[in-house]
Amino acid sequence: MYLELCVIFISLIKSLPSSTNLIYMLSCIDGMLEKVHLVAEGTLIYLSETSEVFIRVRNGWRKLQVLFHYILILSNSLTQNGIVLHLAALNLPFSGDMRADFQCFQQAQLAGLTSTYRAFLSSHLQDLATVVRKTDRYHLPIVNLKGEILFNNWESIFNGNGGQFNVHVPIYSFDGRNVMTDPSWPQKVIWHGSTANGIRLVSNYCEAWHTADMGAMGQASPLKTGKLLDQKVYSCSNQFIVLCIENSFVSDPQGK
């Protein structure tokens, strides 16, 4: 359903003549609120400050969060980078007691994403390095939810350099916030429970991510290091960023 809406939406935009003013760009929400009485119903506003889209409805503005993010991800994936795998963060920080795979799956679905997302964690069942299926580990770029490249491919994260990435490329949560700057994540640290090569650390993964006990330990990585797999140990009572990786590309979202 979302794919069909995206195609219709993108086709509509492309077909509009240049003189048609149904889509405007503003810098911030204050400007949008000030102009509400001047804008016709059905007009779209894109806010460059927050990368959000709103539509003018009868009584004000309505945010097009899910559809817009899906359109953005779809267009970036297919037109800028070819086929890619997306890396995203859960919408809130978590302690060491979490149902991370379920949270990744659920939040991706709520954001309108049709492929499967798994937690960027080593677990008692699987090493982090093997979360992405083998056929997709070597040739698909790893990108954020805006299509900006974080890693050339999955395997490059586990070459022993600790998952070094460009800190100027943001990591976004499923609801579109930059976890590197947003205050909802006061501690800019990522849980992973792994060695620098993506192998599980049984003594440091919060009892397979089932405890938030202060005395239990989990391996994590401060974002300021520019690495996703830096080797730091923290109490499982801390609430840190949890990442999710699209673990395989789904070429046909309709399942046909």
C-alpha positions as a Markdown table, in Angstrom:
| # | Residue | x | y | z |
|---|---|---|---|---|
| 1 | Met | 0.0 | 0.0 | 0.0 |
| 2 | Tyr | 2.8 | 2.4 | 1.0 |
| 3 | Leu | 4.7 | 1.7 | -2.2 |
| 4 | Glu | 1.6 | 2.5 | -4.3 |
| 5 | Leu | 1.0 | 5.7 | -2.4 |
| 6 | Cys | 4.7 | 6.7 | -2.9 |
| 7 | Val | 4.5 | 6.1 | -6.7 |
| 8 | Ile | 1.3 | 8.1 | -7.0 |
| 9 | Phe | 2.7 | 10.9 | -4.8 |
| 10 | Ile | 6.1 | 11.1 | -6.7 |
| 11 | Ser | 4.3 | 11.0 | -10.1 |
| 12 | Leu | 2.0 | 13.8 | -9.0 |
| 13 | Ile | 4.9 | 16.0 | -8.0 |
| 14 | Lys | 6.8 | 15.4 | -11.2 |
| 15 | Ser | 3.6 | 16.1 | -13.3 |
| 16 | Leu | 2.9 | 19.5 | -11.7 |
| 17 | Pro | 3.8 | 22.5 | -13.9 |
| 18 | Ser | 6.4 | 24.9 | -12.5 |
| 19 | Ser | 3.9 | 27.6 | -11.9 |
| 20 | Thr | 1.8 | 25.4 | -9.5 |
| 21 | Asn | 2.4 | 26.4 | -5.9 |
| 22 | Leu | 1.2 | 23.3 | -4.0 |
| 23 | Ile | 4.6 | 22.6 | -2.4 |
| 24 | Tyr | 6.6 | 25.2 | -0.4 |
| 25 | Met | 9.8 | 25.0 | 1.5 |
| 26 | Leu | 10.2 | 26.8 | 4.9 |
| 27 | Ser | 13.0 | 26.8 | 7.3 |
| 28 | Cys | 11.1 | 26.2 | 10.6 |
| 29 | Ile | 7.7 | 25.5 | 12.1 |
| 30 | Asp | 7.2 | 29.1 | 13.3 |
| 31 | Gly | 7.1 | 30.3 | 9.7 |
| 32 | Met | 4.6 | 27.6 | 8.8 |
| 33 | Leu | 2.3 | 28.5 | 11.7 |
| 34 | Glu | 2.4 | 32.2 | 10.8 |
| 35 | Lys | 1.3 | 31.5 | 7.2 |
| 36 | Val | -1.5 | 29.0 | 7.9 |
| 37 | His | -4.2 | 31.6 | 7.0 |
| 38 | Leu | -2.5 | 32.4 | 3.7 |
| 39 | Val | -2.2 | 28.8 | 2.5 |
| 40 | Ala | -4.8 | 26.8 | 0.6 |
| 41 | Glu | -6.1 | 23.5 | 1.8 |
| 42 | Gly | -4.1 | 20.6 | 0.4 |
| 43 | Thr | -0.8 | 22.6 | 0.2 |
| 44 | Leu | 2.3 | 20.8 | 1.3 |
| 45 | Ile | 5.0 | 22.4 | 3.4 |
| 46 | Tyr | 8.6 | 21.0 | 3.7 |
| 47 | Leu | 10.5 | 22.2 | 6.8 |
| 48 | Ser | 14.2 | 22.2 | 6.0 |
| 49 | Glu | 15.2 | 22.5 | 9.6 |
| 50 | Thr | 13.6 | 19.2 | 10.7 |
| 51 | Ser | 13.1 | 17.5 | 7.3 |
| 52 | Glu | 9.4 | 17.1 | 8.0 |
| 53 | Val | 6.4 | 17.5 | 5.7 |
| 54 | Phe | 3.0 | 18.9 | 6.6 |
| 55 | Ile | -0.3 | 19.2 | 4.7 |
| 56 | Arg | -2.7 | 22.1 | 5.1 |
| 57 | Val | -6.1 | 20.7 | 6.3 |
| 58 | Arg | -9.3 | 22.4 | 7.2 |
| 59 | Asn | -8.4 | 23.2 | 10.8 |
| 60 | Gly | -4.6 | 23.7 | 10.5 |
| 61 | Trp | -1.7 | 21.4 | 9.6 |
| 62 | Arg | -1.2 | 17.7 | 9.7 |
| 63 | Lys | 2.2 | 16.0 | 9.7 |
| 64 | Leu | 2.9 | 13.4 | 7.0 |
| 65 | Gln | 5.6 | 11.6 | 9.0 |
| 66 | Val | 5.3 | 8.0 | 8.0 |
| 67 | Leu | 4.5 | 8.5 | 4.3 |
| 68 | Phe | 7.2 | 11.1 | 3.9 |
| 69 | His | 9.9 | 9.0 | 5.5 |
| 70 | Tyr | 8.9 | 6.1 | 3.3 |
| 71 | Ile | 9.0 | 8.2 | 0.2 |
| 72 | Leu | 12.4 | 9.6 | 1.2 |
| 73 | Ile | 13.9 | 6.2 | 1.9 |
| 74 | Leu | 12.4 | 4.7 | -1.3 |
| 75 | Ser | 13.7 | 7.6 | -3.5 |
| 76 | Asn | 17.2 | 7.6 | -1.9 |
| 77 | Ser | 17.5 | 3.9 | -2.1 |
| 78 | Leu | 16.5 | 3.6 | -5.7 |
| 79 | Thr | 17.8 | 6.8 | -7.3 |
| 80 | Gln | 21.0 | 7.7 | -5.3 |
| 81 | Asn | 22.6 | 4.5 | -4.1 |
| 82 | Gly | 21.0 | 1.6 | -6.0 |
| 83 | Ile | 20.1 | -1.2 | -3.6 |
| 84 | Val | 21.2 | -0.5 | 0.0 |
| 85 | Leu | 20.7 | -1.6 | 3.6 |
| 86 | His | 19.5 | 1.0 | 6.1 |
| 87 | Leu | 20.9 | 1.5 | 9.6 |
| 88 | Ala | 18.5 | 3.2 | 12.1 |
| 89 | Ala | 18.1 | 3.7 | 15.8 |
| 90 | Leu | 15.2 | 2.8 | 18.1 |
| 91 | Asn | 13.1 | 5.9 | 19.0 |
| 92 | Leu | 14.2 | 5.8 | 22.7 |
| 93 | Pro | 17.3 | 4.7 | 24.6 |
| 94 | Phe | 17.3 | 1.3 | 26.4 |
| 95 | Ser | 19.0 | -0.4 | 29.3 |
| 96 | Gly | 20.5 | -3.9 | 29.0 |
| 97 | Asp | 17.1 | -5.5 | 29.5 |
| 98 | Met | 15.4 | -5.2 | 26.1 |
| 99 | Arg | 13.5 | -7.1 | 23.4 |
| 100 | Ala | 15.7 | -5.4 | 20.8 |
| 101 | Asp | 14.8 | -7.5 | 17.7 |
| 102 | Phe | 11.1 | -7.1 | 18.4 |
| 103 | Gln | 11.5 | -3.4 | 18.9 |
| 104 | Cys | 13.4 | -3.1 | 15.7 |
| 105 | Phe | 10.8 | -5.0 | 13.8 |
| 106 | Gln | 7.9 | -3.2 | 15.3 |
| 107 | Gln | 9.2 | 0.3 | 14.9 |
| 108 | Ala | 10.2 | -0.3 | 11.3 |
| 109 | Gln | 6.7 | -1.5 | 10.6 |
| 110 | Leu | 5.2 | 1.6 | 12.3 |
| 111 | Ala | 7.5 | 3.8 | 10.1 |
| 112 | Gly | 6.0 | 2.1 | 7.0 |
| 113 | Leu | 9.2 | 0.1 | 6.2 |
| 114 | Thr | 8.4 | -3.3 | 4.6 |
| 115 | Ser | 11.8 | -5.1 | 5.0 |
| 116 | Thr | 13.0 | -6.8 | 8.1 |
| 117 | Tyr | 15.1 | -5.0 | 10.7 |
| 118 | Arg | 17.2 | -6.7 | 13.3 |
| 119 | Ala | 19.1 | -5.3 | 16.3 |
| 120 | Phe | 22.7 | -4.3 | 15.8 |
| 121 | Leu | 23.7 | -6.5 | 18.7 |
| 122 | Ser | 25.4 | -9.8 | 19.4 |
| 123 | Ser | 23.1 | -12.2 | 21.2 |
| 124 | His | 23.2 | -15.7 | 22.6 |
| 125 | Leu | 21.9 | -17.0 | 19.3 |
| 126 | Gln | 23.9 | -15.0 | 16.8 |
| 127 | Asp | 27.1 | -12.9 | 16.4 |
| 128 | Leu | 26.5 | -9.4 | 15.2 |
| 129 | Ala | 28.7 | -10.0 | 12.1 |
| 130 | Thr | 26.2 | -12.6 | 10.8 |
| 131 | Val | 23.0 | -10.6 | 11.4 |
| 132 | Val | 22.9 | -9.6 | 7.7 |
| 133 | Arg | 22.5 | -12.5 | 5.4 |
| 134 | Lys | 25.7 | -13.7 | 3.7 |
| 135 | Thr | 24.7 | -12.8 | 0.1 |
| 136 | Asp | 24.1 | -9.1 | 1.1 |
| 137 | Arg | 27.3 | -8.6 | 3.2 |
| 138 | Tyr | 29.7 | -7.6 | 0.5 |
| 139 | His | 28.1 | -5.4 | -2.1 |
| 140 | Leu | 25.3 | -3.4 | -0.5 |
| 141 | Pro | 26.2 | 0.0 | 1.0 |
| 142 | Ile | 25.0 | 0.7 | 4.6 |
| 143 | Val | 23.2 | 4.0 | 4.7 |
| 144 | Asn | 21.2 | 6.1 | 7.1 |
| 145 | Leu | 17.4 | 6.7 | 6.7 |
| 146 | Lys | 18.2 | 9.6 | 4.3 |
| 147 | Gly | 20.3 | 7.5 | 2.0 |
| 148 | Glu | 23.7 | 8.9 | 3.1 |
| 149 | Ile | 26.4 | 6.3 | 3.2 |
| 150 | Leu | 27.8 | 5.2 | 6.5 |
| 151 | Phe | 29.8 | 2.1 | 5.3 |
| 152 | Asn | 30.7 | 0.7 | 1.9 |
| 153 | Asn | 29.2 | -2.6 | 2.9 |
| 154 | Trp | 28.4 | -4.8 | 6.0 |
| 155 | Glu | 31.7 | -6.6 | 6.0 |
| 156 | Ser | 33.7 | -3.3 | 6.2 |
| 157 | Ile | 32.2 | -2.7 | 9.7 |
| 158 | Phe | 34.0 | -5.8 | 11.0 |
| 159 | Asn | 37.5 | -5.4 | 9.5 |
| 160 | Gly | 39.1 | -4.8 | 12.9 |
| 161 | Asn | 39.0 | -1.0 | 13.0 |
| 162 | Gly | 36.0 | -0.9 | 15.3 |
| 163 | Gly | 33.4 | 0.1 | 12.7 |
| 164 | Gln | 34.9 | 3.5 | 11.9 |
| 165 | Phe | 32.5 | 5.8 | 10.2 |
| 166 | Asn | 32.1 | 9.5 | 9.2 |
| 167 | Val | 30.7 | 11.3 | 12.3 |
| 168 | His | 29.4 | 14.0 | 10.0 |
| 169 | Val | 26.9 | 11.5 | 8.6 |
| 170 | Pro | 24.0 | 11.4 | 11.0 |
| 171 | Ile | 22.3 | 8.3 | 12.3 |
| 172 | Tyr | 18.5 | 8.7 | 12.5 |
| 173 | Ser | 15.9 | 7.1 | 14.6 |
| 174 | Phe | 12.8 | 5.5 | 13.0 |
| 175 | Asp | 10.9 | 8.7 | 13.7 |
| 176 | Gly | 13.5 | 10.9 | 12.0 |
| 177 | Arg | 15.6 | 12.3 | 14.8 |
| 178 | Asn | 19.4 | 12.5 | 14.8 |
| 179 | Val | 20.6 | 10.4 | 17.7 |
| 180 | Met | 23.9 | 12.2 | 17.7 |
| 181 | Thr | 22.4 | 15.5 | 18.6 |
| 182 | Asp | 18.9 | 14.9 | 19.9 |
| 183 | Pro | 18.5 | 15.2 | 23.8 |
| 184 | Ser | 16.3 | 12.2 | 24.0 |
| 185 | Trp | 19.5 | 10.2 | 24.0 |
| 186 | Pro | 21.5 | 12.1 | 26.7 |
| 187 | Gln | 24.3 | 9.5 | 26.6 |
| 188 | Lys | 25.7 | 9.2 | 23.1 |
| 189 | Val | 26.7 | 5.6 | 23.4 |
| 190 | Ile | 25.7 | 2.5 | 21.4 |
| 191 | Trp | 25.1 | -1.0 | 22.8 |
| 192 | His | 26.7 | -3.8 | 20.8 |
| 193 | Gly | 28.0 | -6.6 | 23.0 |
| 194 | Ser | 30.6 | -7.6 | 20.5 |
| 195 | Thr | 34.3 | -7.7 | 19.8 |
| 196 | Ala | 35.7 | -5.3 | 17.1 |
| 197 | Asn | 35.1 | -8.1 | 14.7 |
| 198 | Gly | 31.5 | -8.6 | 15.6 |
| 199 | Ile | 31.8 | -11.7 | 17.7 |
| 200 | Arg | 29.6 | -12.0 | 20.8 |
| 201 | Leu | 31.2 | -11.2 | 24.2 |
| 202 | Val | 29.4 | -13.6 | 26.6 |
| 203 | Ser | 30.7 | -11.8 | 29.7 |
| 204 | Asn | 29.7 | -8.4 | 28.4 |
| 205 | Tyr | 26.3 | -8.5 | 26.8 |
| 206 | Cys | 24.0 | -7.9 | 29.7 |
| 207 | Glu | 23.2 | -11.6 | 30.1 |
| 208 | Ala | 22.0 | -11.9 | 26.5 |
| 209 | Trp | 20.3 | -8.5 | 26.9 |
| 210 | His | 18.0 | -9.7 | 29.6 |
| 211 | Thr | 19.2 | -7.6 | 32.6 |
| 212 | Ala | 19.5 | -4.0 | 33.6 |
| 213 | Asp | 21.2 | -4.9 | 36.8 |
| 214 | Met | 23.9 | -2.4 | 37.9 |
| 215 | Gly | 26.4 | -5.2 | 38.5 |
| 216 | Ala | 26.0 | -6.7 | 35.0 |
| 217 | Met | 28.2 | -5.4 | 32.2 |
| 218 | Gly | 27.7 | -4.7 | 28.5 |
| 219 | Gln | 30.0 | -3.8 | 25.7 |
| 220 | Ala | 29.2 | -0.5 | 24.1 |
| 221 | Ser | 30.7 | 2.3 | 21.9 |
| 222 | Pro | 30.7 | 6.1 | 22.5 |
| 223 | Leu | 29.7 | 7.9 | 19.3 |
| 224 | Lys | 32.4 | 10.5 | 19.9 |
| 225 | Thr | 35.0 | 7.9 | 19.0 |
| 226 | Gly | 33.6 | 7.7 | 15.5 |
| 227 | Lys | 33.2 | 4.0 | 15.9 |
| 228 | Leu | 30.2 | 1.6 | 16.2 |
| 229 | Leu | 32.3 | -1.1 | 17.8 |
| 230 | Asp | 34.7 | 0.7 | 20.2 |
| 231 | Gln | 35.5 | -1.5 | 23.1 |
| 232 | Lys | 34.1 | 0.1 | 26.3 |
| 233 | Val | 32.4 | -1.7 | 29.2 |
| 234 | Tyr | 29.4 | -0.2 | 31.0 |
| 235 | Ser | 26.9 | -1.2 | 33.6 |
| 236 | Cys | 23.7 | -2.6 | 32.1 |
| 237 | Ser | 21.7 | -0.1 | 34.1 |
| 238 | Asn | 22.7 | 2.6 | 31.6 |
| 239 | Gln | 20.2 | 3.6 | 28.9 |
| 240 | Phe | 22.0 | 3.8 | 25.6 |
| 241 | Ile | 21.3 | 4.0 | 21.9 |
| 242 | Val | 20.2 | 0.8 | 20.2 |
| 243 | Leu | 20.7 | 0.5 | 16.5 |
| 244 | Cys | 18.8 | -1.7 | 14.0 |
| 245 | Ile | 20.0 | -2.9 | 10.6 |
| 246 | Glu | 17.9 | -3.9 | 7.6 |
| 247 | Asn | 19.1 | -7.4 | 7.5 |
| 248 | Ser | 18.2 | -8.2 | 3.9 |
| 249 | Phe | 17.0 | -6.2 | 0.9 |
| 250 | Val | 13.4 | -7.0 | -0.1 |
| 251 | Ser | 13.1 | -6.4 | -3.9 |
| 252 | Asp | 9.3 | -6.8 | -4.0 |
| 253 | Pro | 7.6 | -5.0 | -1.0 |
| 254 | Gln | 4.2 | -6.4 | -2.1 |
| 255 | Gly | 5.6 | -10.0 | -1.7 |
| 256 | Lys | 4.5 | -11.0 | -5.2 |
